[in-house]
């Protein structure tokens, strides 16, 4: 074979020779038998991956996930002294930690009596736990248009603290939240504008809010129990709607704002009254003027 190539090298490396040799080798290799178990590239079949089938979530597993979420929300931003399953079980006066742990892990189905108890102890919305509707820390209790009507409600609850929560905005809507114990809060789902962005009904409610604060502070001896918070729009909405655990805003060193007490100083007799405009805004000063005017009018 080598001698033939040498003798005919001039012809082989000519243009015609190259074409003939190329065609020969192409035909030879394309028709080479395929070894056993081997396929042509174009005939190789790629099998589609088999997807694992996951079982649909059950109602029990969804309830367990919501209960776990409650614990996570209670521990949000807590670096120390976090709530544990064992602690929650002890607070609920269960016989064993495993009673609560098995429910949290979805191993045990909670009874409706258990859910009722859990929600009552920690201030959680029962409808949310069972059906996923509403928000974790919202409630469905009756609300009142006049703030002063909450005086009797607050007295009956006998809370550890009363918080007046205000949004940092021109309209400055505000609501009331009470701390019943170290792990349970209640929000009164009604807001009132602490500003001059009000009509005749809003002016009446401003006076009623003023009267509620005065009654709690001066008549009922709640001065040391009362506190104030001023929140940005997102925090205000999440807290008011029950999406966040209230302790996140009251237990972790957040500074309180005594705006509720300053509001009652309608005659600006406090030494700090010159700062009200800077601290609370011009609409706050106008709200004080409305309260003063309405009281004089009565």
Buried (B, 14 or more C-beta within 10 A) or exposed (E): EEEEEEEEEEEBEEEEBEEEEEEEEEEEEEEEEEEEEEEEEEEEEEEEEEEEEEEEEEEBBBBBEBBBBBBEBBBEEBEEEEBEBBBBBEBBEBEEBBBBBBBBEBEBBBEEEBBBBBBEBBBBBBBBBBEEEBBBBBBEEEEEEBBBBBBEBBEEBEBEBBBBBBBBBEBBBBBBBBBBEEBBBBBBBBBBBBBBBBEEEBBBBBBBBBBBBBBBBEEBEBEEBBBBBBBEEEBBEBBBBBBBBBBBBBBEEEEBBBBBBBBBEBEBEBEEBEEBEEEBBEBBBBBBEBBBEBEEEE
